[in-house]
Amino acid sequence: MSVTTPSHAQAARQTPTDKLFEPIELGPYHLPHRIVMAPLTRSRARQPGNIPWPLNACYYMQRASAALIIAEATQVSQQGQGYAWTPGIHSREQVEGWRLVTDAVHNAGGLIFLQLWHVGRISHPSLQPDGMLPVAPSPIKPAGDAFIENEMGEGEMVPFVTPRALQVEEMPYLVQQYVRGAKNALTAGFDGIEVHAANGYLLDQFIQSSTNRREDRYGGPIENRARLLLEVAEAVSQIWGSDRAGVRLSSLDTQNDISDDDPEATFGYIADKLSDYELAYLHVVNPALKAMEQQNKPSPLALRMIDMFREKYRGNLMFAGGFDQDTAEAWLKQGKADLIAFGRKFLANPDLPERFRRRARLNADDQSTYYGGGANGYTDYLSLAQEQGKEPKPCVDDRWR
Ligand SMILES: Cc1cc2nc3c(=O)[nH]c(=O)nc-3n(C[C@H](O)[C@H](O)[C@H](O)COP(=O)(O)O)c2cc1C
């Protein structure tokens, strides 16, 4: 099945020369261009219950001209939650809430995958079922603070705790949390799912050596450290078909206090293994993100990692992190990537592809409104059309009244 939506078809007609605007096949989907919206946690789910609601539907609908929206990291279980007010995909109400979002995006001609998330140790007992300890491969406390809701209902940073190491007997049940999330995402009307194995969360904690000191079949050599990710990728592929599933990895990023003794070997193994699954795509956080942001030369290791992913992964490769239109175009032209995901630029520019197409000025993102709050800094970034005086598209659905 190849799906071309009206706004996608229109977009494809407009800028034929740039590589960013060349169409690409992604699993069963025909994307009219290569500008993806990266997953962005915004901590604006309805409370109580971490339920997506019309405000979220409006935000995603505004961004439906992305070739693909990868919706924000979404916990597959309460155990998988690590921050206040992030949405889940484990309750009936959450599935119904996500249905508002997927319908809104589809009505606007967009395509939307859900990022399935378990944070592992990047949590706090106050977010866990019955105030229990967060779980992790090994009982190693991360440096830093968790973002929780305090007794007054406000966001607060509190120090991380030492997590409880998962028992080997629990591992199949952990995979089942992702399975339930994947099934629920199907019911909620998503077009696919992305397994979040990046940024120091649970699957990454198993992969990278600094957070995994296990001596069983989930620890030690990379074949063991990659086991949980591969089991999850296999299980969710059975639900969705592997061509509607993606995986996100980050390799040199130290976010959430994580690192690996030999990232080239670790991620080379995983990229190679994941090729066999024939996924919709592999999504990699740019190893040269920091350097590119600071307009510095990337380290030799970062450059080797970028090439390594291309060599080892035989399928659609997406990079995210630190790109502007020109660097994205250059990476596509040089064959380093097939798709580029934009985070902060999409956050602040709901019509990013149109702005790129016209080489228009971009809105700047406001960091103070990244997490929590309401429409301010969320659905009130203007499109070019609005800047020119046009009324915004109404964000209304009969079920919302
Ligand atoms: C506010 C904010 C929230 C984010 N939330 C997520 C998330 O939920 N899942 C994820 O994998 N990455 C998340 N990221 C990382 C982005 O997907 C992206 O990799 C990062 O912003 C770098 O890309 P950029 O330079 O285009 O912004 C987040 C980044 C920001 C700024």
The ligand as an ORCA input file, in Angstrom:
! r2SCAN-3c Opt
* xyz 0 1
  C      12.036     20.207     24.289
  C      12.705     18.962     23.774
  C      12.111     17.741     23.999
  C      12.682     16.565     23.493
  N      12.041     15.374     23.669
  C      12.507     14.254     23.071
  C      11.754     13.050     23.121
  O      10.639     12.983     23.647
  N      12.308     11.954     22.528
  C      13.524     11.981     21.908
  O      13.983     10.955     21.410
  N      14.225     13.132     21.824
  C      13.728     14.252     22.365
  N      14.417     15.437     22.226
  C      15.580     15.493     21.317
  C      15.121     15.924     19.907
  O      14.353     14.910     19.279
  C      16.312     16.269     18.988
  O      17.132     15.153     18.864
  C      17.111     17.451     19.544
  O      16.251     18.551     19.794
  C      18.199     17.869     18.591
  O      17.638     18.246     17.358
  P      17.494     19.803     16.940
  O      18.883     20.373     16.944
  O      16.882     19.760     15.558
  O      16.614     20.455     17.938
  C      13.892     16.625     22.757
  C      14.504     17.867     22.558
  C      13.914     19.025     23.042
  C      14.562     20.356     22.745
*
